């Protein structure tokens, strides 16, 4: 018994230090505990309410337990038989009624918010409508009202309802922006579209993740939500829909490489589609392939060997149609210059 007490005495400070350390982990823009929109805020309220009631029950149970343990402990020299209690109607009513009341306190707002957060805004003319299609291991976003097809980054205006239609192009995924609201499944098939609405309180970049194990690079399947003012959103729409700019002379060689080897999978017009992500506006994206900082070195590494960055990705090593071999360093450098003109 003494050895067990010493073990507990030693482990408790270690557990306390570990808990303190873990409270500093995470990104505030990738946390349900730092809500940045009304949906996430209401969901956090439910978490706090449920946690508060569970802690209250735990404290009461342990308080009664330790009171009984001490008050009715066997004392030295006392060999008498304790009073035999077969039942107490008042106590039985209390421990039946109180849990029912506590469950109702949790159930009422839970049911209320469940139905509220399932509100369908697909026909709301004031909402921004975005179709989300999940792929291994990237995200496609279609703004049907604006005829824009893009990838990896969602632009939304603040303080405006964003209506999402979500499904998958291959396996099961799950769409989740923790700072803005809860997750929802992205299932394959045209008839398996799920609906979700979110809203951002203030401008910022909020991180999104796939929350369903979907393959080798599941943990690398993330995206960004850029919440901007209405004026900035309107300007972004106009830039995305604008005709492609004249290619600078120094990027002309890269344009030729792209058209010969990449155009069959990647579109560059605002509403173009293809097997891979639409690259319109690619140069302004924060990350390459969603995970690498956007710079020439990382873009080169991605083009050379995509599977080294995202194991299991369906993007192959680009084969030069002129030689039948992977693109050489010179052509990759030209291609990088050309991709950096997509602004």
C-alpha positions as CSV (number, residue, x, y, z in Angstrom):
1,X,0.0,0.0,0.0
2,X,2.8,2.4,0.9
3,X,4.6,1.7,-2.4
4,X,1.4,2.4,-4.3
5,X,1.0,5.7,-2.5
6,X,4.6,6.7,-3.4
7,X,4.0,5.9,-7.0
8,X,0.9,8.1,-7.1
9,X,2.7,10.9,-5.3
10,X,5.5,10.8,-8.0
11,X,3.2,10.5,-11.0
12,X,0.8,13.4,-10.1
13,X,3.3,16.2,-10.5
14,X,4.4,14.7,-13.9
15,X,0.7,14.6,-15.1
16,X,0.2,18.2,-13.9
17,X,3.2,19.3,-15.9
18,X,2.1,17.4,-19.0
19,X,-1.4,19.0,-18.8
20,X,0.1,22.4,-18.4
21,X,2.4,21.8,-21.5
22,X,-0.5,20.5,-23.6
23,X,-2.6,23.6,-22.9
24,X,-0.1,25.6,-25.0
25,X,-0.3,23.3,-28.1
26,X,-2.3,24.0,-31.2
27,X,-3.1,26.8,-33.5
28,X,-5.8,29.3,-32.5
29,X,-7.1,29.3,-36.1
30,X,-7.4,25.5,-36.0
31,X,-9.2,25.1,-32.7
32,X,-12.9,24.6,-31.8
33,X,-11.9,26.4,-28.5
34,X,-11.2,29.6,-30.3
35,X,-14.5,30.3,-32.2
36,X,-14.4,32.9,-34.9
37,X,-18.0,32.6,-36.1
38,X,-21.5,32.2,-34.7
39,X,-21.8,28.5,-35.5
40,X,-18.5,27.6,-33.7
41,X,-19.4,29.9,-30.8
42,X,-22.7,28.1,-30.3
43,X,-21.1,24.7,-30.5
44,X,-18.5,25.8,-27.9
45,X,-21.3,26.9,-25.6
46,X,-22.7,23.4,-25.8
47,X,-19.3,21.9,-25.0
48,X,-18.9,24.2,-22.0
49,X,-22.4,23.5,-20.8
50,X,-21.9,19.7,-21.1
51,X,-18.5,19.8,-19.5
52,X,-19.7,22.0,-16.6
53,X,-22.6,19.6,-15.8
54,X,-20.2,16.6,-16.0
55,X,-17.7,18.2,-13.7
56,X,-20.6,19.2,-11.3
57,X,-21.8,15.5,-11.2
58,X,-18.2,14.3,-10.7
59,X,-17.6,16.7,-7.8
60,X,-20.9,15.8,-6.1
61,X,-20.3,12.0,-6.4
62,X,-16.7,12.2,-5.2
63,X,-17.7,14.5,-2.3
64,X,-20.4,12.0,-1.2
65,X,-18.0,9.1,-1.7
66,X,-15.2,10.6,0.5
67,X,-17.7,11.8,3.1
68,X,-19.1,8.3,3.4
69,X,-15.6,6.8,3.4
70,X,-14.5,8.9,6.3
71,X,-17.8,9.3,8.2
72,X,-18.6,5.6,8.3
73,X,-15.2,4.1,8.4
74,X,-14.5,1.2,10.7
75,X,-12.9,2.5,13.9
76,X,-10.4,0.7,16.1
77,X,-12.1,-1.6,18.6
78,X,-15.6,-1.2,17.0
79,X,-16.8,-4.7,16.0
80,X,-20.5,-3.8,15.8
81,X,-22.5,-4.5,12.7
82,X,-23.5,-1.3,10.9
83,X,-27.2,-0.4,10.6
84,X,-28.7,-2.2,7.7
85,X,-30.5,0.2,5.3
86,X,-32.7,-1.4,2.7
87,X,-34.0,1.7,1.0
88,X,-34.8,5.4,1.2
89,X,-37.6,6.7,-0.9
90,X,-36.4,10.3,-0.7
91,X,-32.9,9.5,-1.8
92,X,-34.2,7.3,-4.6
93,X,-36.4,10.1,-5.9
94,X,-33.5,12.6,-5.7
95,X,-31.0,10.4,-7.6
96,X,-33.6,9.7,-10.2
97,X,-35.0,13.2,-10.7
98,X,-31.8,15.1,-10.6
99,X,-30.1,13.2,-13.5
100,X,-33.3,13.7,-15.6
101,X,-33.1,17.4,-14.9
102,X,-29.4,17.6,-15.8
103,X,-30.1,15.6,-19.1
104,X,-32.9,18.0,-20.0
105,X,-30.6,21.0,-19.4
106,X,-28.1,19.5,-21.9
107,X,-30.8,18.1,-24.3
108,X,-32.8,21.2,-24.9
109,X,-30.1,23.5,-26.3
110,X,-28.5,20.5,-28.1
111,X,-31.6,19.7,-30.0
112,X,-32.2,23.4,-30.6
113,X,-28.8,24.0,-32.1
114,X,-28.8,20.7,-34.0
115,X,-31.8,21.8,-36.0
116,X,-30.6,25.4,-36.3
117,X,-27.2,24.3,-37.7
118,X,-29.0,22.1,-40.2
119,X,-30.7,25.1,-41.7
120,X,-30.6,24.8,-45.5
121,X,-29.4,28.1,-47.2
122,X,-29.2,26.7,-50.7
123,X,-32.1,28.9,-51.9
124,X,-31.0,32.0,-49.9
125,X,-30.1,34.7,-52.4
126,X,-28.1,36.6,-49.8
127,X,-25.8,33.7,-49.0
128,X,-22.6,32.8,-50.8
129,X,-23.0,29.3,-52.4
130,X,-19.9,27.1,-52.7
131,X,-19.7,23.5,-53.9
132,X,-17.0,21.6,-52.1
133,X,-15.6,18.4,-53.8
134,X,-13.0,16.4,-51.8
135,X,-10.2,14.5,-53.6
136,X,-7.2,12.5,-52.6
137,X,-5.6,14.7,-51.3
138,X,-6.8,18.2,-52.2
139,X,-10.0,20.3,-52.2
140,X,-12.0,21.7,-55.1
141,X,-14.3,24.8,-54.6
142,X,-16.8,25.9,-57.1
143,X,-18.6,29.3,-56.8
144,X,-21.6,28.5,-59.0
145,X,-23.1,32.1,-58.8
146,X,-19.8,33.5,-60.1
147,X,-18.6,30.6,-62.4
148,X,-15.4,30.2,-60.5
149,X,-13.6,26.9,-60.1
150,X,-10.6,27.0,-57.7
151,X,-8.7,24.8,-55.2
152,X,-7.2,24.7,-51.7
153,X,-8.3,28.2,-50.6
154,X,-11.8,29.5,-50.0
155,X,-12.5,33.2,-50.1
156,X,-15.5,34.3,-48.1
157,X,-16.9,37.7,-47.1
158,X,-17.1,38.3,-43.3
159,X,-20.5,38.5,-41.5
160,X,-22.2,36.7,-44.4
161,X,-23.8,33.2,-44.5
162,X,-21.7,30.8,-46.6
163,X,-23.8,27.8,-47.8
164,X,-21.7,24.7,-48.7
165,X,-22.7,21.7,-50.8
166,X,-20.2,19.0,-49.9
167,X,-19.4,15.6,-51.5
168,X,-16.4,13.6,-52.7
169,X,-14.8,12.7,-56.0
170,X,-13.4,9.4,-54.7
171,X,-13.4,8.0,-51.2
172,X,-15.0,9.3,-47.9
173,X,-13.6,12.5,-46.6
174,X,-14.8,15.1,-44.0
175,X,-14.9,18.9,-44.3
176,X,-13.9,20.7,-41.1
177,X,-13.0,24.3,-40.3
178,X,-12.7,24.1,-36.4
179,X,-12.7,27.9,-35.8
180,X,-15.9,28.4,-37.8
181,X,-17.9,25.3,-37.1
182,X,-18.3,21.5,-36.9
183,X,-17.3,18.9,-39.4
184,X,-19.5,17.1,-41.9
185,X,-18.9,14.1,-44.1
186,X,-17.9,14.4,-47.8
187,X,-19.2,11.2,-49.4
188,X,-18.7,10.0,-53.0
189,X,-21.7,10.0,-55.4
190,X,-23.9,12.7,-56.8
191,X,-26.7,11.7,-54.5
192,X,-24.6,12.0,-51.4
193,X,-24.3,15.7,-51.1
194,X,-24.3,17.1,-47.5
195,X,-25.1,20.7,-46.6
196,X,-23.5,23.0,-44.1
197,X,-23.4,26.7,-43.4
198,X,-20.7,28.8,-41.7
199,X,-20.0,32.4,-41.1
200,X,-16.9,34.3,-40.1
201,X,-17.0,37.2,-37.6
202,X,-13.8,39.0,-38.7
203,X,-11.2,38.9,-41.4
204,X,-8.5,36.3,-41.1
205,X,-7.1,33.0,-42.4
206,X,-8.8,30.0,-40.8
207,X,-7.4,26.5,-41.2
208,X,-9.4,23.6,-42.5
209,X,-8.7,19.8,-42.4
210,X,-10.0,16.5,-43.7
211,X,-11.4,14.8,-40.6
212,X,-12.0,11.3,-42.1
213,X,-9.1,8.9,-42.6
214,X,-8.9,8.8,-46.4
215,X,-5.5,7.4,-47.3
216,X,-1.8,7.7,-46.8
217,X,-1.7,11.6,-46.9
218,X,-4.9,12.1,-44.9
219,X,-3.0,14.2,-42.4
220,X,-1.7,16.5,-45.2
221,X,-5.1,17.1,-46.7
222,X,-5.8,20.6,-45.5
223,X,-7.0,23.9,-46.9
224,X,-7.4,27.6,-46.0
225,X,-10.4,29.8,-45.5
226,X,-9.6,33.4,-46.2
227,X,-12.3,35.7,-44.6
228,X,-12.1,39.2,-46.1
229,X,-14.3,42.3,-46.3
230,X,-17.1,42.4,-48.8
231,X,-15.1,44.9,-50.9
232,X,-12.1,42.6,-51.0
233,X,-14.2,39.6,-51.8
234,X,-15.8,41.5,-54.8
235,X,-12.3,42.5,-56.0
236,X,-11.1,38.9,-55.8
237,X,-14.1,37.7,-57.8
238,X,-13.3,40.3,-60.5
239,X,-9.6,39.3,-60.6
240,X,-10.5,35.6,-60.9
241,X,-12.9,36.2,-63.8
242,X,-10.6,38.6,-65.6
243,X,-9.1,37.4,-68.9
244,X,-5.6,35.8,-68.5
245,X,-2.9,38.4,-68.6
246,X,-0.2,38.5,-71.3
247,X,2.6,36.1,-70.4
248,X,5.9,37.9,-69.7
249,X,8.7,37.1,-72.1
250,X,10.8,35.5,-69.4
251,X,7.9,33.0,-68.7
252,X,7.2,32.1,-72.4
253,X,9.3,29.0,-72.3
254,X,7.4,27.8,-69.2
255,X,4.1,28.4,-70.9
256,X,5.2,26.0,-73.7
257,X,6.2,23.4,-71.1
258,X,2.8,23.8,-69.3
259,X,0.7,23.5,-72.5
260,X,2.6,20.4,-73.7
261,X,2.7,18.5,-70.4
262,X,0.2,19.9,-67.8
263,X,-2.8,21.4,-69.5
264,X,-4.5,18.0,-69.9
265,X,-5.0,17.9,-66.1
266,X,-4.9,21.5,-64.9
267,X,-7.1,24.3,-66.2
268,X,-6.1,28.0,-65.8
269,X,-9.4,29.7,-66.8
270,X,-11.6,30.8,-64.0
271,X,-14.3,28.2,-64.6
272,X,-12.2,25.5,-66.2
273,X,-12.1,21.9,-64.9
274,X,-9.8,19.0,-65.1
275,X,-8.4,16.0,-63.3
276,X,-6.2,18.2,-61.1
277,X,-6.7,21.5,-59.3
278,X,-7.6,24.6,-61.3
279,X,-4.5,26.8,-61.2
280,X,-6.1,30.2,-61.7
281,X,-4.7,32.5,-59.0
282,X,-2.1,29.8,-58.0
283,X,0.7,32.3,-57.4
284,X,-1.3,33.9,-54.6
285,X,-1.9,30.7,-52.7
286,X,-0.2,30.5,-49.3
287,X,0.9,26.9,-49.7
288,X,2.1,24.6,-52.4
289,X,0.0,21.4,-52.5
290,X,-1.6,22.6,-49.3
291,X,1.4,21.8,-47.1
292,X,4.6,23.5,-48.3
293,X,5.4,27.2,-48.0
294,X,4.9,28.8,-51.3
295,X,8.4,29.4,-52.8
296,X,10.3,28.3,-55.8
297,X,12.3,25.6,-54.0
298,X,9.2,23.9,-52.7
299,X,7.3,24.2,-55.9
300,X,10.2,22.6,-57.7
301,X,10.3,19.8,-55.2
302,X,6.6,19.2,-55.7
303,X,6.8,19.0,-59.5
304,X,9.9,16.7,-59.3
305,X,8.3,14.1,-57.0
306,X,4.8,14.7,-55.7
307,X,4.7,11.4,-53.8
308,X,7.7,12.5,-51.8
309,X,5.6,15.4,-50.5
310,X,2.2,13.6,-50.3
311,X,2.5,9.8,-50.3
312,X,-0.4,8.3,-52.3
313,X,-1.2,11.4,-54.2
314,X,-2.6,10.8,-57.7
315,X,-0.4,13.5,-59.3
316,X,2.3,11.7,-61.2
317,X,5.9,12.8,-61.9
318,X,5.5,15.0,-65.0
319,X,6.8,13.2,-68.1
320,X,8.2,15.3,-70.9
321,X,6.2,14.5,-74.0
322,X,9.2,15.4,-76.2
323,X,11.6,13.0,-74.5
324,X,9.4,10.5,-72.7
325,X,11.4,11.1,-69.5
326,X,10.7,13.2,-66.4
327,X,11.1,17.0,-66.9
328,X,14.7,18.1,-66.6
329,X,15.7,20.8,-64.2
330,X,15.8,23.5,-66.9
331,X,12.2,22.9,-67.9
332,X,11.0,22.6,-64.3
333,X,12.6,26.0,-63.6
334,X,10.8,27.5,-66.7
335,X,7.5,25.9,-65.5
336,X,8.0,27.4,-62.0
337,X,8.4,30.9,-63.6
338,X,5.3,30.4,-65.6
339,X,3.2,29.2,-62.6
340,X,4.3,32.3,-60.6
341,X,2.5,34.5,-63.2
342,X,-0.9,33.1,-62.2
343,X,-1.9,36.0,-60.0
